[in-house]
Amino acid sequence: LSVVSTFSSANGIVCWLVVLPVLMLAESSSRLRARWWIVLGWIVGLVCSAALYLHDYHKPWWSPKPSMALSHPTVALDYFLAFVGAPLALSNVKLAVAMGLIMTSAYGLSCYYLFKRRADLPLVRRMLIWSMIGAYSLLTALMTTFGRLGLGIAQSQNTRYIGFSAFLLVALVFLLRIINHDLASRSESGRQ
């Protein structure tokens, strides 16, 4: 499916990246050697798909220069946040930037919580899937920022992007619920 995704949409390559941590932390410790072969195969698949996609690639004439994001970092940040916040903003760019900041911050705090509790493998496994789904949205936002910034920040509100950015919102619903449940259970066990 990742191969198909790579050639269906420019951000399809992100599927390869977000699944990799899940494969690396697969449950079966008795089959560690087999798991690393799967991970190695996954990396080879990523490299081959990227090489095939980029072979003889020609940037469309109408497409803005990706370097624009580097030369205008504050505009790029606004575009990125507006892309992320689009599902909650109803095409209002300022509201989208604010919502994108809130959602990105919540995701960052969720990742920090995951890192802080990394020794708790059942918690890590519950959070990891949702973290990867959120990462899909953020990596797509990053790719789109570099590829479309030259078309103006209002373009970040294009309805075709909302499906990609909505994944972060869904992931946050589950991540925050898992964190809330974990904090409550730790508080409860601390009282006993």
C-alpha positions in Angstrom: 0.0 0.0 0.0 2.9 2.4 0.7 4.2 1.8 -2.9 0.7 2.7 -4.3 0.6 5.7 -2.0 4.0 6.9 -3.1 2.8 7.1 -6.7 -0.8 8.4 -5.9 0.1 11.6 -4.2 3.4 13.5 -3.5 2.9 13.0 0.3 2.5 9.3 -0.2 6.1 8.8 0.6 5.2 9.8 4.2 3.5 6.5 4.6 6.8 4.7 4.5 8.2 7.0 7.2 5.4 6.8 9.7 5.0 3.1 9.6 8.7 2.4 10.3 8.6 3.1 14.1 5.6 0.8 14.5 7.5 -2.0 12.7 10.6 -1.4 14.9 8.6 -1.7 18.1 6.5 -4.7 17.0 5.4 -6.9 19.9 7.2 -10.1 19.2 10.5 -10.2 21.2 10.9 -13.9 20.5 11.2 -13.1 16.8 13.7 -10.2 17.0 15.8 -11.3 14.1 12.7 -11.6 11.8 11.5 -8.2 12.9 14.8 -6.6 11.9 14.6 -8.3 8.5 11.2 -6.7 8.1 12.5 -3.3 9.1 15.4 -3.7 6.6 13.0 -4.7 3.9 10.9 -1.7 4.7 13.8 0.7 4.4 14.9 -0.9 1.1 11.3 -0.5 -0.1 11.3 3.2 0.9 14.6 3.9 -0.9 13.5 2.0 -4.0 10.1 3.8 -4.2 11.7 7.2 -3.6 14.4 6.5 -6.3 11.8 5.3 -8.8 9.5 8.3 -8.1 12.4 10.8 -8.4 14.0 9.2 -11.5 13.8 11.7 -14.3 11.5 13.9 -12.2 10.8 17.4 -13.6 9.2 20.0 -11.4 6.0 21.4 -13.0 6.5 24.9 -14.5 3.7 26.4 -12.3 5.1 24.9 -9.0 6.8 27.4 -6.7 10.4 26.9 -5.7 10.7 24.8 -2.5 13.6 27.1 -1.3 11.0 29.9 -0.7 10.2 28.3 2.6 13.8 28.7 3.7 14.1 32.3 2.7 10.7 33.3 4.3 10.6 31.2 7.5 7.9 33.2 9.3 5.6 33.0 6.3 6.4 29.3 6.0 5.5 28.8 9.7 2.2 30.5 9.2 1.5 28.4 6.1 2.4 25.2 8.0 0.1 26.1 11.0 -2.7 27.2 8.8 -2.5 23.9 6.9 -2.6 22.0 10.2 -5.5 24.1 11.7 -7.6 24.1 8.5 -10.2 21.5 9.7 -11.2 23.7 12.5 -11.0 27.1 10.8 -13.7 27.2 8.0 -11.2 28.9 5.6 -10.3 31.7 8.1 -6.5 31.8 7.8 -5.9 33.6 11.1 -8.1 31.1 13.0 -6.4 28.3 11.1 -3.0 29.5 12.3 -4.2 29.7 15.9 -5.8 26.3 15.8 -2.7 24.9 14.1 -0.5 26.3 16.9 -2.8 24.7 19.5 -2.9 21.3 17.7 0.8 21.3 17.0 1.6 22.2 20.6 -0.8 19.5 21.9 0.9 16.9 19.6 4.3 18.1 20.8 3.3 17.7 24.5 1.8 14.2 23.7 5.1 13.2 22.1 7.0 14.5 25.2 4.7 12.5 27.4 5.3 9.4 25.3 9.1 10.0 25.5 8.9 10.5 29.3 7.0 7.3 29.7 9.0 5.3 27.1 9.7 2.5 29.7 6.0 1.7 29.9 5.8 -0.5 26.8 2.0 -1.1 26.9 1.5 2.7 27.1 4.0 3.3 24.3 2.3 0.8 22.1 -1.1 2.4 22.7 0.2 5.8 21.9 2.6 5.0 19.1 -0.1 4.3 16.5 -1.9 7.6 17.1 1.4 9.4 17.2 2.3 8.1 13.8 -1.1 9.1 12.4 -0.5 12.6 13.8 3.0 12.6 12.3 1.5 11.8 8.9 -0.5 15.1 9.0 2.5 17.1 10.2 4.9 15.6 7.6 2.3 16.3 4.9 2.0 19.8 6.2 5.7 20.2 6.0 5.9 18.8 2.5 3.0 21.0 1.3 4.6 24.1 2.9 7.8 23.6 1.0 5.9 22.7 -2.2 3.1 25.3 -2.2 4.2 28.3 -0.1 4.8 30.4 -3.2 1.1 30.1 -4.1 0.2 32.2 -0.9 -1.0 31.3 2.6 -4.6 31.2 1.6 -3.8 28.2 -0.6 -3.2 26.2 2.7 -7.0 26.3 3.2 -7.7 24.3 0.0 -10.3 21.7 0.8 -8.3 18.9 -0.8 -5.8 19.3 2.1 -8.3 19.1 4.9 -8.4 15.3 4.7 -4.7 15.2 5.3 -4.7 17.6 8.2 -7.7 16.1 9.9 -5.7 13.0 10.8 -3.9 15.1 13.4 -7.1 16.1 15.0 -8.3 12.5 15.1 -4.9 11.4 16.6 -5.1 14.1 19.2 -8.5 12.9 20.4 -7.1 9.5 21.1 -3.7 10.6 22.4 -5.2 13.0 24.9 -7.7 10.4 26.0 -4.9 7.8 26.6 -2.7 10.4 28.4 -5.7 11.4 30.6 -6.4 7.8 31.4 -2.8 7.1 32.2 -2.5 10.1 34.5 -5.7 9.1 36.3 -4.5 5.6 36.8 -1.1 6.8 38.1 -2.9 9.2 40.4 -5.1 6.4 41.6 -2.3 4.0 42.3 -0.3 6.8 44.0 -3.2 7.1 46.6 -3.2 3.4 47.4 
